[in-house]
Amino acid sequence: MKIEQLTTHIGAELVGVNLAEAARNDDMFGAIKAALLEHKVLFLRDQNMPRADHVAFAERFGALEDHPVAGSHPDHPGLVCIYKDETSP
């Protein structure tokens, strides 16, 4: 995993990380969590992971909650789906 600091105060991009793998790998998750604590905001581009892995990764931080307005995915409670692309308002 490579960490590229984006500003002098906050934010970093993680390169060479697969979040689906980090959902099951204690060492990798620990490195990501340490980077989050240090940089406060992380960017991980081009992650293509199944919803179940997304939930498993998020649950490593703590219990998930349904969003009070947006709701959550019917098969994966706590996973809010936001669909955006370059043509979305």
Residue pairs with C-beta under 8 A, 6 or more apart in sequence:
1 14
1 15
1 16
1 17
1 28
1 31
1 32
1 35
2 14
2 15
2 16
3 12
3 13
3 14
3 15
3 35
3 39
4 12
4 13
4 14
4 15
5 11
5 12
5 39
6 12
6 13
6 43
10 39
10 40
10 41
11 39
11 40
11 41
11 42
11 43
12 35
12 38
12 39
12 41
12 42
12 43
13 42
13 43
13 44
13 45
14 32
14 35
14 42
14 43
14 44
17 28
17 32
17 44
18 47
18 49
19 32
19 44
19 47
19 49
19 53
19 54
19 57
20 47
20 49
20 50
20 53
20 54
20 57
21 28
22 28
22 29
22 32
22 57
23 29
23 53
23 54
23 56
23 57
23 60
24 56
29 57
29 60
32 42
33 60
33 61
35 42
36 42
49 57
51 73
51 75
51 76
51 79
52 76
54 76
54 79
55 64
55 76
55 78
55 79
58 64
58 78
58 79
59 78
63 78
64 72
64 77
64 78
64 79
65 78
66 72
66 77
66 78
67 80
70 80
70 82
71 80
72 78
72 79
72 80
72 81
73 79
73 80
73 81
